[in-house]
Amino acid sequence: MKIVNLILFISSLWLSAGQSSFADQEDPALATSIEDLKKEVLSLNRDLFILEEDLLFPANTQFSVFISVNAGTLFSLDSVQLKIDDKHVSNHLYTERELAALQRGGVQRLYIGNLTSGKHEIVAVFTGLGPSGREYRRGKTMLVEKSSEPQFVEFTIADDSSKEQPVFDARIWE
């Protein structure tokens, strides 16, 4: 309840600071103080986001799935569907900008959530254009043993030029 009140307070400060543009023109000291207040509100907002993530996803149950692309010409990613224990948990349709970022070496967090300790099946289904511009749909399944520590899984798409096919791989970050 205290967090909700703090968020409401910060929001009201942000709105009231935004409405004082007329005062900015007349009093430079007031304008400076408003800018300082805005910076402090942004800092508090960042801290609240981190606190919220810690509360929603405690370390002992935290599970994250990432995706990276190391493919050049053999596969162009359109979308990814992610299932954990036969339950859809994430779908993502990629824009050109997101694909460009992935191809430049970026890594996208596809999912973050809570997962109980024990064995789980993770399935990622990749859809896109494969060799010769054909529609391509492949799945990659991975069995994980979730412990009481946070766990991170990465699905990677890479080119295999010897087979002229894309390769889909998965690994657990150690």
Secondary structure, 3 states (H helix, E strand, C coil): CHHHHHHHHHHHHHHHHHCCHHHHHHCHHHHHHHHHHHHHHHHHHHHHHHHHHHHHCCCCCEEEEEEEEECCCCCEEEEEEEEECCEEEEEEECCHHHHHHHHCCCEEEEEEEECCCEEEEEEEEEEEECHHHCEEEEEEEEEEEECCCCEEEEEEEEEECCCCEEEEEEEECC
